[in-house]
Amino acid sequence: MALTRDFKDTIKARAERDPEFRKALVEEACDCLLDNDFETAKSLIRDYINATIGFDTLAQAVGTLEKSLMRMFGPRGNPQTKSLLPVIAYIRERERISA
């Protein structure tokens, strides 16, 4: 049986209308990083970026090339801490998530 709606479209629609869902994506990504589940964390951050701000806006905000960010959060991406932390900090600030 075919799905009636693309998963990415579903995530985007939910993120647009539900601020708590956006926060949950970010918080879960941070928890995954702390639990050493790097692949899931990257996937959640990529989903958040695609559903909300987009890579172009994020690139401008953190001073990194858009293509570099896309590679970082891609399936084979392996971001360094110095590249990853500004992204997480920006997203947490944007969603007003405090420690």
Contacts in CASP RR format, 6 or more apart in sequence:
PFRMAT RR
TARGET T0000
AUTHOR 0000-0000-0000
METHOD contacts of the structure
MODEL  1
MALTRDFKDTIKARAERDPEFRKALVEEACDCLLDNDFETAKSLIRDYIN
ATIGFDTLAQAVGTLEKSLMRMFGPRGNPQTKSLLPVIAYIRERERISA
8 47 0 8 1.000
8 50 0 8 1.000
8 51 0 8 1.000
11 47 0 8 1.000
11 50 0 8 1.000
11 51 0 8 1.000
12 50 0 8 1.000
12 51 0 8 1.000
14 21 0 8 1.000
14 51 0 8 1.000
15 21 0 8 1.000
15 22 0 8 1.000
15 25 0 8 1.000
15 48 0 8 1.000
15 51 0 8 1.000
15 52 0 8 1.000
16 51 0 8 1.000
16 52 0 8 1.000
19 95 0 8 1.000
22 48 0 8 1.000
22 51 0 8 1.000
22 52 0 8 1.000
22 95 0 8 1.000
23 95 0 8 1.000
23 97 0 8 1.000
25 44 0 8 1.000
25 47 0 8 1.000
25 48 0 8 1.000
25 51 0 8 1.000
26 44 0 8 1.000
26 45 0 8 1.000
26 48 0 8 1.000
26 88 0 8 1.000
26 91 0 8 1.000
26 92 0 8 1.000
26 95 0 8 1.000
26 97 0 8 1.000
27 97 0 8 1.000
28 44 0 8 1.000
29 40 0 8 1.000
29 41 0 8 1.000
29 44 0 8 1.000
29 45 0 8 1.000
29 48 0 8 1.000
29 88 0 8 1.000
30 41 0 8 1.000
30 88 0 8 1.000
30 92 0 8 1.000
32 38 0 8 1.000
32 40 0 8 1.000
32 41 0 8 1.000
32 44 0 8 1.000
33 41 0 8 1.000
42 72 0 8 1.000
42 73 0 8 1.000
42 74 0 8 1.000
42 77 0 8 1.000
42 79 0 8 1.000
45 73 0 8 1.000
45 87 0 8 1.000
45 88 0 8 1.000
45 91 0 8 1.000
46 73 0 8 1.000
46 74 0 8 1.000
48 91 0 8 1.000
49 55 0 8 1.000
49 58 0 8 1.000
49 69 0 8 1.000
49 73 0 8 1.000
49 91 0 8 1.000
52 94 0 8 1.000
53 61 0 8 1.000
53 94 0 8 1.000
55 66 0 8 1.000
55 69 0 8 1.000
55 70 0 8 1.000
56 66 0 8 1.000
58 64 0 8 1.000
58 66 0 8 1.000
58 69 0 8 1.000
58 87 0 8 1.000
58 90 0 8 1.000
59 65 0 8 1.000
59 66 0 8 1.000
59 68 0 8 1.000
59 69 0 8 1.000
61 90 0 8 1.000
62 69 0 8 1.000
62 86 0 8 1.000
62 87 0 8 1.000
62 90 0 8 1.000
63 86 0 8 1.000
64 83 0 8 1.000
64 86 0 8 1.000
64 87 0 8 1.000
68 83 0 8 1.000
69 87 0 8 1.000
71 77 0 8 1.000
72 78 0 8 1.000
72 79 0 8 1.000
72 83 0 8 1.000
72 84 0 8 1.000
72 87 0 8 1.000
73 79 0 8 1.000
79 87 0 8 1.000
92 98 0 8 1.000
END
